[in-house]
Amino acid sequence: MSINPLLAAVSGAVVLGQFLVLHEWLGIAVIIATNVAAILLAGRNRRSAGSVQ
């Protein structure tokens, strides 16, 4: 899901000729980084919960 803003930005640039400025690219990067962190932490919590009984 975090790749959707990136694909939309690239599609807008290619199809419509729209370009984003730096702060908009940084916003997309924050969304992607947050989703990556959530996935990594969810995997870590799942392994921890499996070892405790």
ModelCIF file with pLDDT and N, C-alpha, C, O atoms, coordinates in Angstrom:
data_MODEL
#
_entry.id   MODEL 
#
_entity.id                         1 
_entity.type                       polymer 
_entity.pdbx_number_of_molecules   1 
#
_entity_poly.entity_id                      1 
_entity_poly.type                           'polypeptide(L)' 
_entity_poly.nstd_linkage                   no 
_entity_poly.nstd_monomer                   no 
_entity_poly.pdbx_seq_one_letter_code       MSINPLLAAVSGAVVLGQFLVLHEWLGIAVIIATNVAAILLAGRNRRSAGSVQ 
_entity_poly.pdbx_seq_one_letter_code_can   MSINPLLAAVSGAVVLGQFLVLHEWLGIAVIIATNVAAILLAGRNRRSAGSVQ 
_entity_poly.pdbx_strand_id                 A 
#
loop_
_entity_poly_seq.entity_id 
_entity_poly_seq.num 
_entity_poly_seq.mon_id 
_entity_poly_seq.hetero 
1 1  MET n 
1 2  SER n 
1 3  ILE n 
1 4  ASN n 
1 5  PRO n 
1 6  LEU n 
1 7  LEU n 
1 8  ALA n 
1 9  ALA n 
1 10 VAL n 
1 11 SER n 
1 12 GLY n 
1 13 ALA n 
1 14 VAL n 
1 15 VAL n 
1 16 LEU n 
1 17 GLY n 
1 18 GLN n 
1 19 PHE n 
1 20 LEU n 
1 21 VAL n 
1 22 LEU n 
1 23 HIS n 
1 24 GLU n 
1 25 TRP n 
1 26 LEU n 
1 27 GLY n 
1 28 ILE n 
1 29 ALA n 
1 30 VAL n 
1 31 ILE n 
1 32 ILE n 
1 33 ALA n 
1 34 THR n 
1 35 ASN n 
1 36 VAL n 
1 37 ALA n 
1 38 ALA n 
1 39 ILE n 
1 40 LEU n 
1 41 LEU n 
1 42 ALA n 
1 43 GLY n 
1 44 ARG n 
1 45 ASN n 
1 46 ARG n 
1 47 ARG n 
1 48 SER n 
1 49 ALA n 
1 50 GLY n 
1 51 SER n 
1 52 VAL n 
1 53 GLN n 
#
_struct_asym.id          A 
_struct_asym.entity_id   1 
#
loop_
_ma_qa_metric.id 
_ma_qa_metric.mode 
_ma_qa_metric.name 
_ma_qa_metric.software_group_id 
_ma_qa_metric.type 
1 global pLDDT . pLDDT 
2 local  pLDDT . pLDDT 
#
_ma_qa_metric_global.metric_id      1 
_ma_qa_metric_global.metric_value   86.64 
_ma_qa_metric_global.model_id       1 
_ma_qa_metric_global.ordinal_id     1 
#
loop_
_ma_qa_metric_local.label_asym_id 
_ma_qa_metric_local.label_comp_id 
_ma_qa_metric_local.label_seq_id 
_ma_qa_metric_local.metric_id 
_ma_qa_metric_local.metric_value 
_ma_qa_metric_local.model_id 
_ma_qa_metric_local.ordinal_id 
A MET 1  2 71.00 1 1  
A SER 2  2 75.00 1 2  
A ILE 3  2 84.00 1 3  
A ASN 4  2 89.00 1 4  
A PRO 5  2 89.00 1 5  
A LEU 6  2 90.00 1 6  
A LEU 7  2 93.00 1 7  
A ALA 8  2 93.00 1 8  
A ALA 9  2 93.00 1 9  
A VAL 10 2 93.00 1 10 
A SER 11 2 96.00 1 11 
A GLY 12 2 95.00 1 12 
A ALA 13 2 94.00 1 13 
A VAL 14 2 96.00 1 14 
A VAL 15 2 97.00 1 15 
A LEU 16 2 96.00 1 16 
A GLY 17 2 95.00 1 17 
A GLN 18 2 95.00 1 18 
A PHE 19 2 93.00 1 19 
A LEU 20 2 94.00 1 20 
A VAL 21 2 96.00 1 21 
A LEU 22 2 97.00 1 22 
A HIS 23 2 97.00 1 23 
A GLU 24 2 95.00 1 24 
A TRP 25 2 95.00 1 25 
A LEU 26 2 97.00 1 26 
A GLY 27 2 94.00 1 27 
A ILE 28 2 94.00 1 28 
A ALA 29 2 94.00 1 29 
A VAL 30 2 95.00 1 30 
A ILE 31 2 93.00 1 31 
A ILE 32 2 92.00 1 32 
A ALA 33 2 94.00 1 33 
A THR 34 2 93.00 1 34 
A ASN 35 2 91.00 1 35 
A VAL 36 2 91.00 1 36 
A ALA 37 2 93.00 1 37 
A ALA 38 2 92.00 1 38 
A ILE 39 2 90.00 1 39 
A LEU 40 2 92.00 1 40 
A LEU 41 2 92.00 1 41 
A ALA 42 2 89.00 1 42 
A GLY 43 2 81.00 1 43 
A ARG 44 2 77.00 1 44 
A ASN 45 2 72.00 1 45 
A ARG 46 2 67.00 1 46 
A ARG 47 2 66.00 1 47 
A SER 48 2 65.00 1 48 
A ALA 49 2 61.00 1 49 
A GLY 50 2 60.00 1 50 
A SER 51 2 59.00 1 51 
A VAL 52 2 55.00 1 52 
A GLN 53 2 52.00 1 53 
#
loop_
_atom_site.group_PDB 
_atom_site.id 
_atom_site.type_symbol 
_atom_site.label_atom_id 
_atom_site.label_alt_id 
_atom_site.label_comp_id 
_atom_site.label_asym_id 
_atom_site.label_entity_id 
_atom_site.label_seq_id 
_atom_site.pdbx_PDB_ins_code 
_atom_site.Cartn_x 
_atom_site.Cartn_y 
_atom_site.Cartn_z 
_atom_site.occupancy 
_atom_site.B_iso_or_equiv 
_atom_site.pdbx_formal_charge 
_atom_site.auth_seq_id 
_atom_site.auth_comp_id 
_atom_site.auth_asym_id 
_atom_site.auth_atom_id 
_atom_site.pdbx_PDB_model_num 
ATOM 1   N N  . MET A 1 1  ? 0.817  -1.201  0.000   1.00 71.00 ? 1  MET A N  1 
ATOM 2   C CA . MET A 1 1  ? 0.000  0.000   0.000   1.00 71.00 ? 1  MET A CA 1 
ATOM 3   C C  . MET A 1 1  ? 0.859  1.263   0.000   1.00 71.00 ? 1  MET A C  1 
ATOM 4   O O  . MET A 1 1  ? 0.444  2.287   -0.543  1.00 71.00 ? 1  MET A O  1 
ATOM 5   N N  . SER A 1 2  ? 2.039  1.206   0.595   1.00 75.00 ? 2  SER A N  1 
ATOM 6   C CA . SER A 1 2  ? 2.845  2.424   0.666   1.00 75.00 ? 2  SER A CA 1 
ATOM 7   C C  . SER A 1 2  ? 3.426  2.812   -0.684  1.00 75.00 ? 2  SER A C  1 
ATOM 8   O O  . SER A 1 2  ? 3.885  3.942   -0.849  1.00 75.00 ? 2  SER A O  1 
ATOM 9   N N  . ILE A 1 3  ? 3.420  1.921   -1.636  1.00 84.00 ? 3  ILE A N  1 
ATOM 10  C CA . ILE A 1 3  ? 3.968  2.232   -2.955  1.00 84.00 ? 3  ILE A CA 1 
ATOM 11  C C  . ILE A 1 3  ? 2.955  3.018   -3.793  1.00 84.00 ? 3  ILE A C  1 
ATOM 12  O O  . ILE A 1 3  ? 3.336  3.625   -4.794  1.00 84.00 ? 3  ILE A O  1 
ATOM 13  N N  . ASN A 1 4  ? 1.694  3.022   -3.413  1.00 89.00 ? 4  ASN A N  1 
ATOM 14  C CA . ASN A 1 4  ? 0.663  3.717   -4.189  1.00 89.00 ? 4  ASN A CA 1 
ATOM 15  C C  . ASN A 1 4  ? 0.943  5.203   -4.395  1.00 89.00 ? 4  ASN A C  1 
ATOM 16  O O  . ASN A 1 4  ? 0.784  5.684   -5.517  1.00 89.00 ? 4  ASN A O  1 
ATOM 17  N N  . PRO A 1 5  ? 1.356  5.964   -3.363  1.00 89.00 ? 5  PRO A N  1 
ATOM 18  C CA . PRO A 1 5  ? 1.663  7.378   -3.609  1.00 89.00 ? 5  PRO A CA 1 
ATOM 19  C C  . PRO A 1 5  ? 2.824  7.556   -4.591  1.00 89.00 ? 5  PRO A C  1 
ATOM 20  O O  . PRO A 1 5  ? 2.825  8.490   -5.394  1.00 89.00 ? 5  PRO A O  1 
ATOM 21  N N  . LEU A 1 6  ? 3.793  6.677   -4.526  1.00 90.00 ? 6  LEU A N  1 
ATOM 22  C CA . LEU A 1 6  ? 4.924  6.759   -5.448  1.00 90.00 ? 6  LEU A CA 1 
ATOM 23  C C  . LEU A 1 6  ? 4.476  6.479   -6.874  1.00 90.00 ? 6  LEU A C  1 
ATOM 24  O O  . LEU A 1 6  ? 4.861  7.193   -7.800  1.00 90.00 ? 6  LEU A O  1 
ATOM 25  N N  . LEU A 1 7  ? 3.671  5.454   -7.053  1.00 93.00 ? 7  LEU A N  1 
ATOM 26  C CA . LEU A 1 7  ? 3.161  5.140   -8.389  1.00 93.00 ? 7  LEU A CA 1 
ATOM 27  C C  . LEU A 1 7  ? 2.276  6.265   -8.933  1.00 93.00 ? 7  LEU A C  1 
ATOM 28  O O  . LEU A 1 7  ? 2.313  6.567   -10.126 1.00 93.00 ? 7  LEU A O  1 
ATOM 29  N N  . ALA A 1 8  ? 1.499  6.869   -8.073  1.00 93.00 ? 8  ALA A N  1 
ATOM 30  C CA . ALA A 1 8  ? 0.650  7.984   -8.501  1.00 93.00 ? 8  ALA A CA 1 
ATOM 31  C C  . ALA A 1 8  ? 1.497  9.178   -8.927  1.00 93.00 ? 8  ALA A C  1 
ATOM 32  O O  . ALA A 1 8  ? 1.180  9.841   -9.914  1.00 93.00 ? 8  ALA A O  1 
ATOM 33  N N  . ALA A 1 9  ? 2.564  9.455   -8.196  1.00 93.00 ? 9  ALA A N  1 
ATOM 34  C CA . ALA A 1 9  ? 3.441  10.574  -8.553  1.00 93.00 ? 9  ALA A CA 1 
ATOM 35  C C  . ALA A 1 9  ? 4.142  10.325  -9.884  1.00 93.00 ? 9  ALA A C  1 
ATOM 36  O O  . ALA A 1 9  ? 4.233  11.222  -10.722 1.00 93.00 ? 9  ALA A O  1 
ATOM 37  N N  . VAL A 1 10 ? 4.635  9.106   -10.072 1.00 93.00 ? 10 VAL A N  1 
ATOM 38  C CA . VAL A 1 10 ? 5.305  8.770   -11.331 1.00 93.00 ? 10 VAL A CA 1 
ATOM 39  C C  . VAL A 1 10 ? 4.305  8.792   -12.485 1.00 93.00 ? 10 VAL A C  1 
ATOM 40  O O  . VAL A 1 10 ? 4.621  9.286   -13.567 1.00 93.00 ? 10 VAL A O  1 
ATOM 41  N N  . SER A 1 11 ? 3.118  8.267   -12.265 1.00 96.00 ? 11 SER A N  1 
ATOM 42  C CA . SER A 1 11 ? 2.084  8.279   -13.306 1.00 96.00 ? 11 SER A CA 1 
ATOM 43  C C  . SER A 1 11 ? 1.705  9.716   -13.671 1.00 96.00 ? 11 SER A C  1 
ATOM 44  O O  . SER A 1 11 ? 1.542  10.033  -14.850 1.00 96.00 ? 11 SER A O  1 
ATOM 45  N N  . GLY A 1 12 ? 1.567  10.570  -12.684 1.00 95.00 ? 12 GLY A N  1 
ATOM 46  C CA . GLY A 1 12 ? 1.252  11.970  -12.942 1.00 95.00 ? 12 GLY A CA 1 
ATOM 47  C C  . GLY A 1 12 ? 2.338  12.655  -13.749 1.00 95.00 ? 12 GLY A C  1 
ATOM 48  O O  . GLY A 1 12 ? 2.050  13.475  -14.621 1.00 95.00 ? 12 GLY A O  1 
ATOM 49  N N  . ALA A 1 13 ? 3.592  12.316  -13.458 1.00 94.00 ? 13 ALA A N  1 
ATOM 50  C CA . ALA A 1 13 ? 4.702  12.914  -14.202 1.00 94.00 ? 13 ALA A CA 1 
ATOM 51  C C  . ALA A 1 13 ? 4.722  12.427  -15.647 1.00 94.00 ? 13 ALA A C  1 
ATOM 52  O O  . ALA A 1 13 ? 4.906  13.222  -16.569 1.00 94.00 ? 13 ALA A O  1 
ATOM 53  N N  . VAL A 1 14 ? 4.532  11.124  -15.847 1.00 96.00 ? 14 VAL A N  1 
ATOM 54  C CA . VAL A 1 14 ? 4.625  10.547  -17.190 1.00 96.00 ? 14 VAL A CA 1 
ATOM 55  C C  . VAL A 1 14 ? 3.395  10.891  -18.039 1.00 96.00 ? 14 VAL A C  1 
ATOM 56  O O  . VAL A 1 14 ? 3.524  11.339  -19.178 1.00 96.00 ? 14 VAL A O  1 
ATOM 57  N N  . VAL A 1 15 ? 2.209  10.678  -17.474 1.00 97.00 ? 15 VAL A N  1 
ATOM 58  C CA . VAL A 1 15 ? 0.986  10.827  -18.255 1.00 97.00 ? 15 VAL A CA 1 
ATOM 59  C C  . VAL A 1 15 ? 0.538  12.288  -18.352 1.00 97.00 ? 15 VAL A C  1 
ATOM 60  O O  . VAL A 1 15 ? 0.153  12.750  -19.426 1.00 97.00 ? 15 VAL A O  1 
ATOM 61  N N  . LEU A 1 16 ? 0.588  13.005  -17.242 1.00 96.00 ? 16 LEU A N  1 
ATOM 62  C CA . LEU A 1 16 ? 0.031  14.353  -17.205 1.00 96.00 ? 16 LEU A CA 1 
ATOM 63  C C  . LEU A 1 16 ? 1.073  15.465  -17.256 1.00 96.00 ? 16 LEU A C  1 
ATOM 64  O O  . LEU A 1 16 ? 0.724  16.635  -17.411 1.00 96.00 ? 16 LEU A O  1 
ATOM 65  N N  . GLY A 1 17 ? 2.337  15.111  -17.129 1.00 95.00 ? 17 GLY A N  1 
ATOM 66  C CA . GLY A 1 17 ? 3.379  16.128  -17.126 1.00 95.00 ? 17 GLY A CA 1 
ATOM 67  C C  . GLY A 1 17 ? 3.457  16.921  -15.837 1.00 95.00 ? 17 GLY A C  1 
ATOM 68  O O  . GLY A 1 17 ? 4.004  18.024  -15.821 1.00 95.00 ? 17 GLY A O  1 
ATOM 69  N N  . GLN A 1 18 ? 2.917  16.375  -14.752 1.00 95.00 ? 18 GLN A N  1 
ATOM 70  C CA . GLN A 1 18 ? 2.962  17.042  -13.446 1.00 95.00 ? 18 GLN A CA 1 
ATOM 71  C C  . GLN A 1 18 ? 4.220  16.612  -12.706 1.00 95.00 ? 18 GLN A C  1 
ATOM 72  O O  . GLN A 1 18 ? 4.635  15.456  -12.794 1.00 95.00 ? 18 GLN A O  1 
ATOM 73  N N  . PHE A 1 19 ? 4.820  17.533  -11.985 1.00 93.00 ? 19 PHE A N  1 
ATOM 74  C CA . PHE A 1 19 ? 6.022  17.201  -11.230 1.00 93.00 ? 19 PHE A CA 1 
ATOM 75  C C  . PHE A 1 19 ? 5.872  17.671  -9.799  1.00 93.00 ? 19 PHE A C  1 
ATOM 76  O O  . PHE A 1 19 ? 5.289  18.722  -9.537  1.00 93.00 ? 19 PHE A O  1 
ATOM 77  N N  . LEU A 1 20 ? 6.406  16.881  -8.868  1.00 94.00 ? 20 LEU A N  1 
ATOM 78  C CA . LEU A 1 20 ? 6.314  17.203  -7.451  1.00 94.00 ? 20 LEU A CA 1 
ATOM 79  C C  . LEU A 1 20 ? 7.546  17.981  -7.010  1.00 94.00 ? 20 LEU A C  1 
ATOM 80  O O  . LEU A 1 20 ? 8.626  17.846  -7.586  1.00 94.00 ? 20 LEU A O  1 
ATOM 81  N N  . VAL A 1 21 ? 7.366  18.786  -5.990  1.00 96.00 ? 21 VAL A N  1 
ATOM 82  C CA . VAL A 1 21 ? 8.483  19.521  -5.403  1.00 96.00 ? 21 VAL A CA 1 
ATOM 83  C C  . VAL A 1 21 ? 9.056  18.708  -4.248  1.00 96.00 ? 21 VAL A C  1 
ATOM 84  O O  . VAL A 1 21 ? 8.504  17.676  -3.867  1.00 96.00 ? 21 VAL A O  1 
ATOM 85  N N  . LEU A 1 22 ? 10.163 19.182  -3.701  1.00 97.00 ? 22 LEU A N  1 
ATOM 86  C CA . LEU A 1 22 ? 10.914 18.415  -2.704  1.00 97.00 ? 22 LEU A CA 1 
ATOM 87  C C  . LEU A 1 22 ? 10.060 17.991  -1.509  1.00 97.00 ? 22 LEU A C  1 
ATOM 88  O O  . LEU A 1 22 ? 10.116 16.829  -1.108  1.00 97.00 ? 22 LEU A O  1 
ATOM 89  N N  . HIS A 1 23 ? 9.279  18.892  -0.934  1.00 97.00 ? 23 HIS A N  1 
ATOM 90  C CA . HIS A 1 23 ? 8.525  18.529  0.266   1.00 97.00 ? 23 HIS A CA 1 
ATOM 91  C C  . HIS A 1 23 ? 7.458  17.476  -0.040  1.00 97.00 ? 23 HIS A C  1 
ATOM 92  O O  . HIS A 1 23 ? 7.082  16.712  0.849   1.00 97.00 ? 23 HIS A O  1 
ATOM 93  N N  . GLU A 1 24 ? 6.971  17.422  -1.261  1.00 95.00 ? 24 GLU A N  1 
ATOM 94  C CA . GLU A 1 24 ? 6.002  16.381  -1.619  1.00 95.00 ? 24 GLU A CA 1 
ATOM 95  C C  . GLU A 1 24 ? 6.691  15.020  -1.739  1.00 95.00 ? 24 GLU A C  1 
ATOM 96  O O  . GLU A 1 24 ? 6.132  14.006  -1.323  1.00 95.00 ? 24 GLU A O  1 
ATOM 97  N N  . TRP A 1 25 ? 7.888  14.992  -2.301  1.00 95.00 ? 25 TRP A N  1 
ATOM 98  C CA . TRP A 1 25 ? 8.657  13.741  -2.357  1.00 95.00 ? 25 TRP A CA 1 
ATOM 99  C C  . TRP A 1 25 ? 9.033  13.273  -0.949  1.00 95.00 ? 25 TRP A C  1 
ATOM 100 O O  . TRP A 1 25 ? 9.022  12.075  -0.666  1.00 95.00 ? 25 TRP A O  1 
ATOM 101 N N  . LEU A 1 26 ? 9.362  14.215  -0.073  1.00 97.00 ? 26 LEU A N  1 
ATOM 102 C CA . LEU A 1 26 ? 9.684  13.851  1.309   1.00 97.00 ? 26 LEU A CA 1 
ATOM 103 C C  . LEU A 1 26 ? 8.467  13.259  2.013   1.00 97.00 ? 26 LEU A C  1 
ATOM 104 O O  . LEU A 1 26 ? 8.608  12.326  2.804   1.00 97.00 ? 26 LEU A O  1 
ATOM 105 N N  . GLY A 1 27 ? 7.282  13.783  1.739   1.00 94.00 ? 27 GLY A N  1 
ATOM 106 C CA . GLY A 1 27 ? 6.053  13.212  2.302   1.00 94.00 ? 27 GLY A CA 1 
ATOM 107 C C  . GLY A 1 27 ? 5.840  11.774  1.859   1.00 94.00 ? 27 GLY A C  1 
ATOM 108 O O  . GLY A 1 27 ? 5.456  10.921  2.659   1.00 94.00 ? 27 GLY A O  1 
ATOM 109 N N  . ILE A 1 28 ? 6.091  11.506  0.583   1.00 94.00 ? 28 ILE A N  1 
ATOM 110 C CA . ILE A 1 28 ? 5.972  10.138  0.073   1.00 94.00 ? 28 ILE A CA 1 
ATOM 111 C C  . ILE A 1 28 ? 6.998  9.236   0.750   1.00 94.00 ? 28 ILE A C  1 
ATOM 112 O O  . ILE A 1 28 ? 6.690  8.098   1.105   1.00 94.00 ? 28 ILE A O  1 
ATOM 113 N N  . ALA A 1 29 ? 8.219  9.743   0.930   1.00 94.00 ? 29 ALA A N  1 
ATOM 114 C CA . ALA A 1 29 ? 9.274  8.954   1.589   1.00 94.00 ? 29 ALA A CA 1 
ATOM 115 C C  . ALA A 1 29 ? 8.898  8.628   3.031   1.00 94.00 ? 29 ALA A C  1 
ATOM 116 O O  . ALA A 1 29 ? 9.175  7.526   3.504   1.00 94.00 ? 29 ALA A O  1 
ATOM 117 N N  . VAL A 1 30 ? 8.275  9.567   3.733   1.00 95.00 ? 30 VAL A N  1 
ATOM 118 C CA . VAL A 1 30 ? 7.841  9.326   5.113   1.00 95.00 ? 30 VAL A CA 1 
ATOM 119 C C  . VAL A 1 30 ? 6.778  8.233   5.151   1.00 95.00 ? 30 VAL A C  1 
ATOM 120 O O  . VAL A 1 30 ? 6.824  7.365   6.023   1.00 95.00 ? 30 VAL A O  1 
ATOM 121 N N  . ILE A 1 31 ? 5.831  8.259   4.232   1.00 93.00 ? 31 ILE A N  1 
ATOM 122 C CA . ILE A 1 31 ? 4.794  7.232   4.171   1.00 93.00 ? 31 ILE A CA 1 
ATOM 123 C C  . ILE A 1 31 ? 5.410  5.863   3.946   1.00 93.00 ? 31 ILE A C  1 
ATOM 124 O O  . ILE A 1 31 ? 5.045  4.900   4.621   1.00 93.00 ? 31 ILE A O  1 
ATOM 125 N N  . ILE A 1 32 ? 6.336  5.764   3.009   1.00 92.00 ? 32 ILE A N  1 
ATOM 126 C CA . ILE A 1 32 ? 6.978  4.481   2.708   1.00 92.00 ? 32 ILE A CA 1 
ATOM 127 C C  . ILE A 1 32 ? 7.791  3.996   3.912   1.00 92.00 ? 32 ILE A C  1 
ATOM 128 O O  . ILE A 1 32 ? 7.716  2.824   4.281   1.00 92.00 ? 32 ILE A O  1 
ATOM 129 N N  . ALA A 1 33 ? 8.562  4.890   4.520   1.00 94.00 ? 33 ALA A N  1 
ATOM 130 C CA . ALA A 1 33 ? 9.379  4.506   5.683   1.00 94.00 ? 33 ALA A CA 1 
ATOM 131 C C  . ALA A 1 33 ? 8.516  4.053   6.853   1.00 94.00 ? 33 ALA A C  1 
ATOM 132 O O  . ALA A 1 33 ? 8.872  3.102   7.549   1.00 94.00 ? 33 ALA A O  1 
ATOM 133 N N  . THR A 1 34 ? 7.402  4.712   7.078   1.00 93.00 ? 34 THR A N  1 
ATOM 134 C CA . THR A 1 34 ? 6.500  4.328   8.166   1.00 93.00 ? 34 THR A CA 1 
ATOM 135 C C  . THR A 1 34 ? 5.913  2.940   7.929   1.00 93.00 ? 34 THR A C  1 
ATOM 136 O O  . THR A 1 34 ? 5.822  2.137   8.858   1.00 93.00 ? 34 THR A O  1 
ATOM 137 N N  . ASN A 1 35 ? 5.523  2.660   6.712   1.00 91.00 ? 35 ASN A N  1 
ATOM 138 C CA . ASN A 1 35 ? 4.977  1.336   6.402   1.00 91.00 ? 35 ASN A CA 1 
ATOM 139 C C  . ASN A 1 35 ? 6.033  0.248   6.503   1.00 91.00 ? 35 ASN A C  1 
ATOM 140 O O  . ASN A 1 35 ? 5.735  -0.852  6.966   1.00 91.00 ? 35 ASN A O  1 
ATOM 141 N N  . VAL A 1 36 ? 7.260  0.530   6.080   1.00 91.00 ? 36 VAL A N  1 
ATOM 142 C CA . VAL A 1 36 ? 8.341  -0.445  6.216   1.00 91.00 ? 36 VAL A CA 1 
ATOM 143 C C  . VAL A 1 36 ? 8.594  -0.733  7.692   1.00 91.00 ? 36 VAL A C  1 
ATOM 144 O O  . VAL A 1 36 ? 8.734  -1.892  8.082   1.00 91.00 ? 36 VAL A O  1 
ATOM 145 N N  . ALA A 1 37 ? 8.654  0.312   8.512   1.00 93.00 ? 37 ALA A N  1 
ATOM 146 C CA . ALA A 1 37 ? 8.866  0.125   9.952   1.00 93.00 ? 37 ALA A CA 1 
ATOM 147 C C  . ALA A 1 37 ? 7.735  -0.689  10.576  1.00 93.00 ? 37 ALA A C  1 
ATOM 148 O O  . ALA A 1 37 ? 7.990  -1.553  11.414  1.00 93.00 ? 37 ALA A O  1 
ATOM 149 N N  . ALA A 1 38 ? 6.498  -0.427  10.182  1.00 92.00 ? 38 ALA A N  1 
ATOM 150 C CA . ALA A 1 38 ? 5.359  -1.169  10.732  1.00 92.00 ? 38 ALA A CA 1 
ATOM 151 C C  . ALA A 1 38 ? 5.447  -2.643  10.365  1.00 92.00 ? 38 ALA A C  1 
ATOM 152 O O  . ALA A 1 38 ? 5.145  -3.505  11.191  1.00 92.00 ? 38 ALA A O  1 
ATOM 153 N N  . ILE A 1 39 ? 5.856  -2.942  9.145   1.00 90.00 ? 39 ILE A N  1 
ATOM 154 C CA . ILE A 1 39 ? 5.986  -4.344  8.721   1.00 90.00 ? 39 ILE A CA 1 
ATOM 155 C C  . ILE A 1 39 ? 7.100  -5.036  9.488   1.00 90.00 ? 39 ILE A C  1 
ATOM 156 O O  . ILE A 1 39 ? 6.934  -6.166  9.949   1.00 90.00 ? 39 ILE A O  1 
ATOM 157 N N  . LEU A 1 40 ? 8.233  -4.361  9.626   1.00 92.00 ? 40 LEU A N  1 
ATOM 158 C CA . LEU A 1 40 ? 9.355  -4.963  10.348  1.00 92.00 ? 40 LEU A CA 1 
ATOM 159 C C  . LEU A 1 40 ? 9.024  -5.187  11.819  1.00 92.00 ? 40 LEU A C  1 
ATOM 160 O O  . LEU A 1 40 ? 9.356  -6.234  12.376  1.00 92.00 ? 40 LEU A O  1 
ATOM 161 N N  . LEU A 1 41 ? 8.375  -4.218  12.450  1.00 92.00 ? 41 LEU A N  1 
ATOM 162 C CA . LEU A 1 41 ? 8.019  -4.361  13.860  1.00 92.00 ? 41 LEU A CA 1 
ATOM 163 C C  . LEU A 1 41 ? 6.948  -5.420  14.064  1.00 92.00 ? 41 LEU A C  1 
ATOM 164 O O  . LEU A 1 41 ? 6.973  -6.124  15.075  1.00 92.00 ? 41 LEU A O  1 
ATOM 165 N N  . ALA A 1 42 ? 6.021  -5.553  13.146  1.00 89.00 ? 42 ALA A N  1 
ATOM 166 C CA . ALA A 1 42 ? 4.980  -6.571  13.260  1.00 89.00 ? 42 ALA A CA 1 
ATOM 167 C C  . ALA A 1 42 ? 5.606  -7.962  13.184  1.00 89.00 ? 42 ALA A C  1 
ATOM 168 O O  . ALA A 1 42 ? 5.213  -8.858  13.930  1.00 89.00 ? 42 ALA A O  1 
ATOM 169 N N  . GLY A 1 43 ? 6.567  -8.146  12.298  1.00 81.00 ? 43 GLY A N  1 
ATOM 170 C CA . GLY A 1 43 ? 7.252  -9.433  12.198  1.00 81.00 ? 43 GLY A CA 1 
ATOM 171 C C  . GLY A 1 43 ? 8.041  -9.747  13.452  1.00 81.00 ? 43 GLY A C  1 
ATOM 172 O O  . GLY A 1 43 ? 8.076  -10.893 13.899  1.00 81.00 ? 43 GLY A O  1 
ATOM 173 N N  . ARG A 1 44 ? 8.676  -8.727  14.023  1.00 77.00 ? 44 ARG A N  1 
ATOM 174 C CA . ARG A 1 44 ? 9.461  -8.924  15.239  1.00 77.00 ? 44 ARG A CA 1 
ATOM 175 C C  . ARG A 1 44 ? 8.554  -9.277  16.413  1.00 77.00 ? 44 ARG A C  1 
ATOM 176 O O  . ARG A 1 44 ? 8.890  -10.149 17.214  1.00 77.00 ? 44 ARG A O  1 
ATOM 177 N N  . ASN A 1 45 ? 7.405  -8.607  16.521  1.00 72.00 ? 45 ASN A N  1 
ATOM 178 C CA . ASN A 1 45 ? 6.466  -8.897  17.604  1.00 72.00 ? 45 ASN A CA 1 
ATOM 179 C C  . ASN A 1 45 ? 5.867  -10.292 17.455  1.00 72.00 ? 45 ASN A C  1 
ATOM 180 O O  . ASN A 1 45 ? 5.614  -10.960 18.457  1.00 72.00 ? 45 ASN A O  1 
ATOM 181 N N  . ARG A 1 46 ? 5.640  -10.736 16.239  1.00 67.00 ? 46 ARG A N  1 
ATOM 182 C CA . ARG A 1 46 ? 5.079  -12.063 16.002  1.00 67.00 ? 46 ARG A CA 1 
ATOM 183 C C  . ARG A 1 46 ? 6.065  -13.139 16.454  1.00 67.00 ? 46 ARG A C  1 
ATOM 184 O O  . ARG A 1 46 ? 5.664  -14.132 17.061  1.00 67.00 ? 46 ARG A O  1 
ATOM 185 N N  . ARG A 1 47 ? 7.354  -12.946 16.161  1.00 66.00 ? 47 ARG A N  1 
ATOM 186 C CA . ARG A 1 47 ? 8.358  -13.924 16.595  1.00 66.00 ? 47 ARG A CA 1 
ATOM 187 C C  . ARG A 1 47 ? 8.471  -13.946 18.105  1.00 66.00 ? 47 ARG A C  1 
ATOM 188 O O  . ARG A 1 47 ? 8.614  -15.019 18.690  1.00 66.00 ? 47 ARG A O  1 
ATOM 189 N N  . SER A 1 48 ? 8.410  -12.785 18.758  1.00 65.00 ? 48 SER A N  1 
ATOM 190 C CA . SER A 1 48 ? 8.494  -12.708 20.216  1.00 65.00 ? 48 SER A CA 1 
ATOM 191 C C  . SER A 1 48 ? 7.318  -13.389 20.870  1.00 65.00 ? 48 SER A C  1 
ATOM 192 O O  . SER A 1 48 ? 7.486  -14.109 21.854  1.00 65.00 ? 48 SER A O  1 
ATOM 193 N N  . ALA A 1 49 ? 6.132  -13.176 20.341  1.00 61.00 ? 49 ALA A N  1 
ATOM 194 C CA . ALA A 1 49 ? 4.930  -13.760 20.916  1.00 61.00 ? 49 ALA A CA 1 
ATOM 195 C C  . ALA A 1 49 ? 4.928  -15.273 20.740  1.00 61.00 ? 49 ALA A C  1 
ATOM 196 O O  . ALA A 1 49 ? 4.368  -15.982 21.577  1.00 61.00 ? 49 ALA A O  1 
ATOM 197 N N  . GLY A 1 50 ? 5.527  -15.776 19.698  1.00 60.00 ? 50 GLY A N  1 
ATOM 198 C CA . GLY A 1 50 ? 5.565  -17.214 19.459  1.00 60.00 ? 50 GLY A CA 1 
ATOM 199 C C  . GLY A 1 50 ? 6.489  -17.939 20.413  1.00 60.00 ? 50 GLY A C  1 
ATOM 200 O O  . GLY A 1 50 ? 6.265  -19.117 20.693  1.00 60.00 ? 50 GLY A O  1 
ATOM 201 N N  . SER A 1 51 ? 7.520  -17.282 20.925  1.00 59.00 ? 51 SER A N  1 
ATOM 202 C CA . SER A 1 51 ? 8.473  -17.953 21.814  1.00 59.00 ? 51 SER A CA 1 
ATOM 203 C C  . SER A 1 51 ? 8.035  -17.928 23.272  1.00 59.00 ? 51 SER A C  1 
ATOM 204 O O  . SER A 1 51 ? 8.539  -18.716 24.073  1.00 59.00 ? 51 SER A O  1 
ATOM 205 N N  . VAL A 1 52 ? 7.115  -17.046 23.635  1.00 55.00 ? 52 VAL A N  1 
ATOM 206 C CA . VAL A 1 52 ? 6.631  -16.957 25.008  1.00 55.00 ? 52 VAL A CA 1 
ATOM 207 C C  . VAL A 1 52 ? 5.373  -17.790 25.145  1.00 55.00 ? 52 VAL A C  1 
ATOM 208 O O  . VAL A 1 52 ? 4.415  -17.622 24.391  1.00 55.00 ? 52 VAL A O  1 
ATOM 209 N N  . GLN A 1 53 ? 5.386  -18.703 26.129  1.00 52.00 ? 53 GLN A N  1 
ATOM 210 C CA . GLN A 1 53 ? 4.204  -19.539 26.339  1.00 52.00 ? 53 GLN A CA 1 
ATOM 211 C C  . GLN A 1 53 ? 3.818  -19.587 27.784  1.00 52.00 ? 53 GLN A C  1 
ATOM 212 O O  . GLN A 1 53 ? 2.841  -20.246 28.140  1.00 52.00 ? 53 GLN A O  1 
#
